[in-house]
Amino acid sequence: MRIRRIGPMGRIGSIAFAVNLLASLLTAASAQDKIKLPVSASSKTLGYSPVWVAWRQGYFDRQGLDVQVVFVEGADKSVMALIGGSTFVAAGAADAMMGGVEQGLDLVAIGGVINGLTHFILGGKKFHTYEDLRGSTIGSSGLASGTTFVLRRVLKTKGLEFGKDYKLLNVGGSGPALAAMVAGRVDAGIIAIPLGYEGVELGLNLIGKVNEVIPDYQLTVLTVKRSWVEKNRPTAVRFMKAMTQAMRWLYDNKEAAIDFLAKEMKLKPQQARRGWEYYTENKIWHPNSDINLEGMKVVAQINAERLPSKGPLPPPTKFVDMSYVQEGLKELGRR
C-alpha cells in the first residue's frame, strides 16, 4: 500500500478544512441550543425601533434566543396571535392588552416600548385652533384604536364632542394620515413624531401637542401570556435583558442609532435624527425597558370611558409584572 505524503501546503489545507468543519459544527450546535421565540410587533415605526435593534444588532442572539420578529398589523391581531400560540411575545398597544385582561384573557405586560405620546394634532390651511375643528373631518387610525381614543380625549378636553362637533375617517397611521391631509382628504389628523415635524414643514398648522393634555400615557408594551411566562421565567428574563441592552445602545450610540433608524425604518436621515433626539430627550424609550405606571393608569381611565361601568379602576399591577425587567437588570449589573 502506498502511503501518500502530504506536503506543507496540503497540511495547511487539511488544517483549514478541519477548522472550518469544526466551526460549522459548533455554529449548528449553537443554533440548536438557542430557544426559539417568535415575537410580533403591531407596527414598524420609529417608536417600535428597540425591538428591531435587539433583533438586528444581535442582542437576542447573545442571550441565546432564536428570535424572528414578525409584523402583525394591529394590536388586536397581535393579541390573537399571542393567545393562539403563534407568538410568545407581542409588542403592541397597552390598551389592547388591558382590554384583553378585562375580558378574562391570560395576559400580562412585562416591559415597555413606547412610554409616552409623541403626537401632534395638525390642521389644513383653514384650521389653526381646536375651535376651528368644529364641523371638520379628522383622519384617524380606526375608530377603536388607542390613538383614536387619545385623540377623542384631547378634543373633549378642548370642548369638542365626537359625532356632534367633528367626524372621524379611518385613514391609517401617521404616514397615511399625513398623506391624506396633504391630499385634502381630511381636515386634520393626529401625527406622531417624526412625521409631525414633516407635516409642519409641508405647511400644515400645528394645532396642539397631545402630551400637553395627556403628559403620562403608556402607548405600547411587551405582552406575554401569564401562564407561559411563569413556566419560562429564564427565557423571559433573557428577553428583557436583550431589550434593555437595545435601549441602552440607542441612547449610547447616537450617530450609529440614527443611521440604523433611517435604514431600518425607511426614514429620511433628518427624520431619524429629530425622532431620535425627541425620543431620547423625553425618555419615550425607557433606558431600562420600564413601564410608565402613571401612564397605565391613564390608559385604564380612557378604556373605562368607552366601556360600561364595572366599578373602580383596577390598579396597574393587575396588568403589569416588572419582575422580569428587575431580574434582568440585576444580572446585567445595572439599576
Secondary structure, 3 states (H helix, E strand, C coil): CCCCCCCHHHHHHHHHHHHHHHHHHHHHHHHHHCEEEEEEECCCCHHHHHHHHHHHCCHHHHCCEEEEEEECCCHHHHHHHHHHCCCCEEEEEHHHHHHHHHCCCCEEEEEEEECCCCEEEEECCCCCCCHHHCCEEEEECCCCCHHHHHHHHHHHHCCCCECCCEEEEECCCHHHHHHHHHCCCCCEEEEECCHHHHHHHCCCEEEEEHHHCCCCCCCEEEEEEHHHHHHCHHHHHHHHHHHHHHHHHHHHCHHHHHHHHHHHCCCCHHHHHHHHHHHHHCCCCCCCCCCCHHHHHHHHHHHHHHCCCCCCCCCHHHCECCHHHHHHHHHHCCC
